[in-house]
């Protein structure tokens, strides 16, 4: 299984509208990507703090998609890339970090 992680760094002065992301962007994204047979799930997380009490989280938000393979993710994402990427300016000015991961343990 493959996890596609989309990480939004918690940069000083950056803008991230969590309500829009949760209520509008993610339902759109899930609706489009989940129709692919390789889609296995998605989670969204909000950064609350760093390792030490009182420190900021490294990421303001993280989204993790699970797919059977990276090829399945690309097949699901590519037809909708313009719509999903075009919507980003509605909730953030952050350039996300995207990482493809192989899931070795999941319980």
Secondary structure, DSSP 8 states (H G I E B T S, - for coil): -EEEEEEEE--TT--B-HHHIIIIIHHHHHHHHTTSTTEEEEEEEE----SSTT---SEEEEEEEEES-HHHHHHHHHTTHHHHHHTGGGTB----EEEEEE-----
